[in-house]
């Protein structure tokens, strides 16, 4: 039986004379983590727009899949770690394939499952930026994602979570969860970094493709440690 169709997809980011071309593998089937969704392109554009601040920054991409944002960050000089669920080896292999396509053989790829404490999560080196494109896809995962983000931000209080998401429902909201986990968010207009172009936030997949971006950071801590909270919810 033939496997799913796969292709190498090329993206070019440009501002004046400066340009960057990257290639990522894309599987054309229902495995969401292996398709280049519009959110990934928009987040990659944000990284490109802020490329001068990236050299030397320590960046972790969660739910990376095809890893377009992480690859762009690495090509712009950041020290990048890519991660996806340890239960999805095909997505981890996609991360590795993206690195090889872009001559980034030394970028680490880790299995990190949202909401779960693991030796890999505990052993992570300090981080400046966490990336996540379209990770807020299934509402049942939202709290697991934010517990992991809070865990990482508590360990790295000056870090930020840069995330893009697709508006799929008028009821979509994480405001209550942000409050619960003592996190705050700032909305970033797409036009402010040149991502409001049709070719960036569009897709051949059916459905609405309204993309939003926000930066999530740690709100003022009241001394509550996340370690005991996460340990109690470890599956």
Buried (B, 14 or more C-beta within 10 A) or exposed (E): EEEEEBEEBEBEBEEEEEEBEBBBBBBBEEBBBBBBBBBBBBBBBBBBBBBEBBEEBBBBBBBBBBBBBBBBBBBBBBBBBBBBBBEBEEBBBBBBBBBEBBEBEEBBBBBBBBBBBBEBBEEBEEBBBBBBBBBBBEEEBBBBBBBBBBBBBBBBEEBBBBBBBBEBEEEEEBEEBBEEBBBEBEEBEBEEBBBBEEEBBEBEEEEEBEBBBBBBBBBEEEEEEBEEEBEEEEE
